[in-house]
Amino acid sequence: MEYLWVFLIGGLVCAIGQILIITTKITSARILVLFVLVGVLLQAFNLFNPISEFAGAGINVPIIGFGASLAKGAMSAVESRGLLGAFTGGLEATSAGIAAAVIFAFIFSLIFKSKTK
């Protein structure tokens, strides 16, 4: 049953993104930023953890989880280091994912030839 909820919640997040792409003139990049902001706001109001406990990877894996990780890292760094932590904490908390994205993007750029539409 847990896998079903993960699949449904993750699918709902993707469906919301697809509905926004189809029915509005919002670009994909702005929808991406919107989802990151949703994650940040959910974490800021302490709503992300209860949702995460229920939905698991269905909410953690999409970009909403990245936004929540940024906010969580920034908030914990502010508590330990003060205002400077607001600028460094989010990147420290998400550095492994960012580094992996850069490395894999480089590897795939060597393997595949990009094409324009």
N, C-alpha and C positions, 0 to 999 in steps of 0.2 A: 504494500500500500504506500510505503514511503517513496518508492520509485515513481509511482503514479503521480503523487503530489508534486514531486520535483519536476517531472515531465510537464504536468499541467501548468504549474506556475511559470516555468521557463518558457513554455509555449505561449502563455498569456502575455508575457513581457515582449516576446518577438511579435506576436499578433498586434499588440498596441503600436509597436514601431512600424509595422507594415501598414496598418490602418492610417497612421499619420502620414506615411509616404504617399499613399494612394489618394487620400481625401483632402490633403492640404498642400500648400505650396512650400511647406517647410523642407529645406534640403536635408539630406541624410546627415551631413555634418552637424547641423543644428539639432537634429533629433538625438544624435550621439551626445552632444553637450547637455541637452535636456535630461537625458537618462542619467548622466553623471551627476547633475544637480539634484535629481530625485534621490539618488543614493546618498549624497551629502546631506540633504535635508532630513532624510529618514534617520541617518546616524546622529545628526545634531539634535533631533528631538527624541532620541532613544527609542525609535520605532523599528530600526533595522534588525536588531538582535532578536526580538520576538518573531519577526517575520522570517528571519534566517533559520531559527530553530525549527520552524514549521516547514518552510519550503526548501531548506538545504541548498544544494547546488543550483536549484531552479532560480534563485535570486542572487546567489553569490557569484556564479559564473558570468552572467551577463554584465554589461558595463555598469549597471546599477551597483553591483558589488565592488567594482573598482572605485566608484565615487565614495561609497561608504568606507572603504579602506583608507582613502585619502583623508577623509574627515576624521576618522578614528586616530590615524597617525598624527595628524596635526593637533588634535585636541589633547592627546596624551603628551606630546612634546611641549605644548604650551604649559601644561601642568608642571613638567619637570624642568624646562629651560626658559620659560617666559615667552615673551613676544617673538623672539627669534625662532622658537619652535614652530610657530604657525607657518613659517616659510619652509622649514626643513623637514618637519615631521611627516607630512604627507608623502614626500618623495622617499624618505627612508622606509616608510611602511610598504610602499609599492615598488621599491627598486628592483626586486627580483623579477616581477612581471614586466616592468619596463625594459630591463636588460634583455630578458628572453625575447620580447617582441622585436627589439632592435636586431638582435643576433639572428633570429629566424628570418626576419625581413631581408637582411643582408644575404643570407644563404640562399633564399628563394630568388633573390634578384640575380644571383649568379647562375642559377639553374634555368630559370625561365626568362623569356624575352617579353617585355611588356608591350602592350599594344594600346593605342588610343581608340576610342569609339568612332 
